[in-house]
Amino acid sequence: MYTEQTKVTWSSSSQGSTIEKTGVIVRFLPPYNSPIKLEPWLAQLKPSELKFNPSESSKNERYLVKVSLTLKRAGTKDVYYAPRASVLNPVDN
């Protein structure tokens, strides 16, 4: 189990391409728990900041992970993912 603020990486595949993502753990999401009930502030985020459905629970252990994206004009933007715990790998600092 990872602690909050642990830097992690994982691979994500979509439409034939694979992208490696790196972010920081915000919290553990236990199975069968709705993320939005555990973290009500998720409801205040824009849909573009959420890369998962915060109202849906999962049978898998997951983590809420914050990924900071570097934008060309606006600096950085934080987006949130909820990958399965089994796909995460810690990053050595």
N, C-alpha and C positions, 0 to 999 in steps of 0.2 A: 504494500500500500504506500502511496506517495503522500507527502505532506504538502500543505499549501505553500505556494511560491516555488515549488520544484519546477525546474525547466525541463520540458519533455518534447519529444518529437514523435511523429507518426506519419505514415504514408496514406494518402487518400486517392482513390481512383474514380474517374468520372469520364464517360464518353471516350474511352480508349487511352486517356493520358493519366499518368500518376504524378502527384505532387506531394512533396514532403513539407509538412507543416511543423512549426516550432512555436511553442507558447509556454505560458506559466499556469500552473494549476491554481484554480480559485477554490475549488472544493470537491469532495467526493460525492457522487450521486448514487446512493444505494439503489438496488433493484426495486422495481415496482413503486418508486416515489416520483412524483411529478416535480421536475426542477423548479417550476414557478412557485410551487408551494414551499419549497425549501429556500428559495431565493426570490422573494416577491419583487425585488428591483428589476428582474428580467423583463417584467411586463412593461416597464417604462422605456425599454430600448426600441430603436427603430428595427423594422424587419430586416434591413440590410446589415444590421449588427449581429443578428442571430443566425447561425448556420445550422440550426436544428430547431425542432418544435418544442418550446419550453413547457407546453401543456401535456405532452405525451410522456408517460412513464415507459421504462424499458425493463425487460427481464434480465438485462445484463448490468454488471457493475460498470459505471461510467464515471468520468470526471468532467467537471466544467472547466474548460481551458480558455484562457484569454490569449489571443494572438494579435500582436500589434503589427499592422500593415503600414508600410511606407508608401505614401501617396506622392505623386509628382508635384502637385501644387499645394496641397493642404497639410503637409507634414505627415502625421500618423493618424491612424484610425484603429480603434480596438474592435475586434469581432470575437464572438464567443462560439465555441464548438463544444460538443459533448461526445467525444470518442469513447469507445469501449476501453476499459482498463487494460485488456489483454493486448491491445495494439500499441500502447505507449511505451516509449523507451526514454530513460533519463538522459539528459545532456550533461556532460562534464563541463564545468565552468572553467 
